[in-house]
Amino acid sequence: MTSSFNAKIEVDAKEKSQAIFDSINTDNEFYPENPTKTEMSFNDKIIIRIESNELTHMRANLNSCIRLIQTSYDSIKSVNI
């Protein structure tokens, strides 16, 4: 029997949300070997849905997404965009 795990993250970074989404979604689109099913969308908030049969893969992908969001936010904030 195979377990299936899923997670949904919603991020609201106000006026920086669109720029952050554009940054992290590019990484997701060009990562075909990703062991998880990761979908990103934007509608006033960044929404990330992750599905995996392996809990460790899902956790690693969640951590990566959160770090990319934080790094993008910090970068944008540092140049006052």
mmCIF file of the C-alpha atoms, coordinates in Angstrom:
data_MODEL
# 
_entry.id   MODEL 
# 
loop_
_atom_site.group_PDB 
_atom_site.id 
_atom_site.type_symbol 
_atom_site.label_atom_id 
_atom_site.label_alt_id 
_atom_site.label_comp_id 
_atom_site.label_asym_id 
_atom_site.label_entity_id 
_atom_site.label_seq_id 
_atom_site.pdbx_PDB_ins_code 
_atom_site.Cartn_x 
_atom_site.Cartn_y 
_atom_site.Cartn_z 
_atom_site.occupancy 
_atom_site.B_iso_or_equiv 
_atom_site.pdbx_formal_charge 
_atom_site.auth_seq_id 
_atom_site.auth_comp_id 
_atom_site.auth_asym_id 
_atom_site.auth_atom_id 
_atom_site.pdbx_PDB_model_num 
ATOM 1  C CA . MET A 1 1  ? 0.000  0.000  0.000   1.00 0.00 ? 1  MET A CA 1 
ATOM 2  C CA . THR A 1 2  ? 1.339  3.412  -0.968  1.00 0.00 ? 2  THR A CA 1 
ATOM 3  C CA . SER A 1 3  ? 0.543  6.490  1.077   1.00 0.00 ? 3  SER A CA 1 
ATOM 4  C CA . SER A 1 4  ? -0.043 9.826  -0.548  1.00 0.00 ? 4  SER A CA 1 
ATOM 5  C CA . PHE A 1 5  ? 0.861  13.080 1.140   1.00 0.00 ? 5  PHE A CA 1 
ATOM 6  C CA . ASN A 1 6  ? -0.140 16.599 0.146   1.00 0.00 ? 6  ASN A CA 1 
ATOM 7  C CA . ALA A 1 7  ? 0.346  20.137 1.351   1.00 0.00 ? 7  ALA A CA 1 
ATOM 8  C CA . LYS A 1 8  ? -0.906 23.559 0.389   1.00 0.00 ? 8  LYS A CA 1 
ATOM 9  C CA . ILE A 1 9  ? 0.924  26.790 1.153   1.00 0.00 ? 9  ILE A CA 1 
ATOM 10 C CA . GLU A 1 10 ? -0.612 30.237 0.741   1.00 0.00 ? 10 GLU A CA 1 
ATOM 11 C CA . VAL A 1 11 ? 1.668  33.257 0.859   1.00 0.00 ? 11 VAL A CA 1 
ATOM 12 C CA . ASP A 1 12 ? 0.524  36.870 0.924   1.00 0.00 ? 12 ASP A CA 1 
ATOM 13 C CA . ALA A 1 13 ? 3.481  39.219 0.556   1.00 0.00 ? 13 ALA A CA 1 
ATOM 14 C CA . LYS A 1 14 ? 1.253  42.157 -0.401  1.00 0.00 ? 14 LYS A CA 1 
ATOM 15 C CA . GLU A 1 15 ? 2.694  44.143 -3.319  1.00 0.00 ? 15 GLU A CA 1 
ATOM 16 C CA . LYS A 1 16 ? 5.714  41.832 -3.555  1.00 0.00 ? 16 LYS A CA 1 
ATOM 17 C CA . SER A 1 17 ? 3.654  38.673 -4.169  1.00 0.00 ? 17 SER A CA 1 
ATOM 18 C CA . GLN A 1 18 ? 3.658  38.839 -7.979  1.00 0.00 ? 18 GLN A CA 1 
ATOM 19 C CA . ALA A 1 19 ? 7.441  39.346 -8.194  1.00 0.00 ? 19 ALA A CA 1 
ATOM 20 C CA . ILE A 1 20 ? 8.059  36.508 -5.741  1.00 0.00 ? 20 ILE A CA 1 
ATOM 21 C CA . PHE A 1 21 ? 5.723  34.211 -7.658  1.00 0.00 ? 21 PHE A CA 1 
ATOM 22 C CA . ASP A 1 22 ? 7.470  34.982 -10.953 1.00 0.00 ? 22 ASP A CA 1 
ATOM 23 C CA . SER A 1 23 ? 10.815 34.182 -9.355  1.00 0.00 ? 23 SER A CA 1 
ATOM 24 C CA . ILE A 1 24 ? 9.936  30.882 -7.708  1.00 0.00 ? 24 ILE A CA 1 
ATOM 25 C CA . ASN A 1 25 ? 7.630  29.607 -10.439 1.00 0.00 ? 25 ASN A CA 1 
ATOM 26 C CA . THR A 1 26 ? 10.494 29.808 -12.944 1.00 0.00 ? 26 THR A CA 1 
ATOM 27 C CA . ASP A 1 27 ? 12.513 27.444 -10.747 1.00 0.00 ? 27 ASP A CA 1 
ATOM 28 C CA . ASN A 1 28 ? 9.574  25.040 -10.549 1.00 0.00 ? 28 ASN A CA 1 
ATOM 29 C CA . GLU A 1 29 ? 9.002  25.001 -14.326 1.00 0.00 ? 29 GLU A CA 1 
ATOM 30 C CA . PHE A 1 30 ? 12.620 24.078 -15.049 1.00 0.00 ? 30 PHE A CA 1 
ATOM 31 C CA . TYR A 1 31 ? 12.939 21.235 -12.531 1.00 0.00 ? 31 TYR A CA 1 
ATOM 32 C CA . PRO A 1 32 ? 11.642 18.184 -14.432 1.00 0.00 ? 32 PRO A CA 1 
ATOM 33 C CA . GLU A 1 33 ? 13.351 15.697 -12.112 1.00 0.00 ? 33 GLU A CA 1 
ATOM 34 C CA . ASN A 1 34 ? 11.350 16.956 -9.114  1.00 0.00 ? 34 ASN A CA 1 
ATOM 35 C CA . PRO A 1 35 ? 10.207 13.823 -7.229  1.00 0.00 ? 35 PRO A CA 1 
ATOM 36 C CA . THR A 1 36 ? 7.029  15.608 -6.107  1.00 0.00 ? 36 THR A CA 1 
ATOM 37 C CA . LYS A 1 37 ? 4.077  16.976 -8.033  1.00 0.00 ? 37 LYS A CA 1 
ATOM 38 C CA . THR A 1 38 ? 4.350  20.711 -7.421  1.00 0.00 ? 38 THR A CA 1 
ATOM 39 C CA . GLU A 1 39 ? 1.837  23.224 -8.766  1.00 0.00 ? 39 GLU A CA 1 
ATOM 40 C CA . MET A 1 40 ? 2.097  26.961 -8.276  1.00 0.00 ? 40 MET A CA 1 
ATOM 41 C CA . SER A 1 41 ? -0.531 29.574 -9.012  1.00 0.00 ? 41 SER A CA 1 
ATOM 42 C CA . PHE A 1 42 ? -1.094 33.234 -8.320  1.00 0.00 ? 42 PHE A CA 1 
ATOM 43 C CA . ASN A 1 43 ? -4.320 35.083 -7.600  1.00 0.00 ? 43 ASN A CA 1 
ATOM 44 C CA . ASP A 1 44 ? -3.500 37.945 -5.203  1.00 0.00 ? 44 ASP A CA 1 
ATOM 45 C CA . LYS A 1 45 ? -1.674 35.294 -3.138  1.00 0.00 ? 45 LYS A CA 1 
ATOM 46 C CA . ILE A 1 46 ? 0.925  32.702 -4.042  1.00 0.00 ? 46 ILE A CA 1 
ATOM 47 C CA . ILE A 1 47 ? -0.549 29.218 -3.790  1.00 0.00 ? 47 ILE A CA 1 
ATOM 48 C CA . ILE A 1 48 ? 1.707  26.171 -3.829  1.00 0.00 ? 48 ILE A CA 1 
ATOM 49 C CA . ARG A 1 49 ? 0.309  22.629 -3.859  1.00 0.00 ? 49 ARG A CA 1 
ATOM 50 C CA . ILE A 1 50 ? 2.641  19.688 -3.361  1.00 0.00 ? 50 ILE A CA 1 
ATOM 51 C CA . GLU A 1 51 ? 1.826  15.982 -3.637  1.00 0.00 ? 51 GLU A CA 1 
ATOM 52 C CA . SER A 1 52 ? 4.175  13.078 -3.070  1.00 0.00 ? 52 SER A CA 1 
ATOM 53 C CA . ASN A 1 53 ? 4.191  9.399  -2.211  1.00 0.00 ? 53 ASN A CA 1 
ATOM 54 C CA . GLU A 1 54 ? 7.226  9.981  0.012   1.00 0.00 ? 54 GLU A CA 1 
ATOM 55 C CA . LEU A 1 55 ? 6.917  12.180 3.089   1.00 0.00 ? 55 LEU A CA 1 
ATOM 56 C CA . THR A 1 56 ? 10.631 13.022 3.003   1.00 0.00 ? 56 THR A CA 1 
ATOM 57 C CA . HIS A 1 57 ? 10.366 14.274 -0.603  1.00 0.00 ? 57 HIS A CA 1 
ATOM 58 C CA . MET A 1 58 ? 7.399  16.444 0.278   1.00 0.00 ? 58 MET A CA 1 
ATOM 59 C CA . ARG A 1 59 ? 9.177  17.888 3.321   1.00 0.00 ? 59 ARG A CA 1 
ATOM 60 C CA . ALA A 1 60 ? 12.283 18.685 1.284   1.00 0.00 ? 60 ALA A CA 1 
ATOM 61 C CA . ASN A 1 61 ? 10.221 20.383 -1.423  1.00 0.00 ? 61 ASN A CA 1 
ATOM 62 C CA . LEU A 1 62 ? 8.263  22.389 1.156   1.00 0.00 ? 62 LEU A CA 1 
ATOM 63 C CA . ASN A 1 63 ? 11.501 23.570 2.753   1.00 0.00 ? 63 ASN A CA 1 
ATOM 64 C CA . SER A 1 64 ? 12.921 24.543 -0.644  1.00 0.00 ? 64 SER A CA 1 
ATOM 65 C CA . CYS A 1 65 ? 9.812  26.508 -1.582  1.00 0.00 ? 65 CYS A CA 1 
ATOM 66 C CA . ILE A 1 66 ? 9.732  28.354 1.727   1.00 0.00 ? 66 ILE A CA 1 
ATOM 67 C CA . ARG A 1 67 ? 13.441 29.214 1.483   1.00 0.00 ? 67 ARG A CA 1 
ATOM 68 C CA . LEU A 1 68 ? 13.000 30.472 -2.100  1.00 0.00 ? 68 LEU A CA 1 
ATOM 69 C CA . ILE A 1 69 ? 10.057 32.627 -1.035  1.00 0.00 ? 69 ILE A CA 1 
ATOM 70 C CA . GLN A 1 70 ? 12.012 34.087 1.883   1.00 0.00 ? 70 GLN A CA 1 
ATOM 71 C CA . THR A 1 71 ? 15.100 34.721 -0.269  1.00 0.00 ? 71 THR A CA 1 
ATOM 72 C CA . SER A 1 72 ? 13.036 36.374 -3.007  1.00 0.00 ? 72 SER A CA 1 
ATOM 73 C CA . TYR A 1 73 ? 11.229 38.555 -0.479  1.00 0.00 ? 73 TYR A CA 1 
ATOM 74 C CA . ASP A 1 74 ? 14.496 39.590 1.189   1.00 0.00 ? 74 ASP A CA 1 
ATOM 75 C CA . SER A 1 75 ? 16.115 40.388 -2.182  1.00 0.00 ? 75 SER A CA 1 
ATOM 76 C CA . ILE A 1 76 ? 13.194 42.512 -3.338  1.00 0.00 ? 76 ILE A CA 1 
ATOM 77 C CA . LYS A 1 77 ? 13.025 44.301 0.004   1.00 0.00 ? 77 LYS A CA 1 
ATOM 78 C CA . SER A 1 78 ? 16.766 45.046 -0.025  1.00 0.00 ? 78 SER A CA 1 
ATOM 79 C CA . VAL A 1 79 ? 16.543 46.965 -3.318  1.00 0.00 ? 79 VAL A CA 1 
ATOM 80 C CA . ASN A 1 80 ? 13.226 48.628 -2.435  1.00 0.00 ? 80 ASN A CA 1 
ATOM 81 C CA . ILE A 1 81 ? 11.257 47.394 -5.438  1.00 0.00 ? 81 ILE A CA 1 
# 
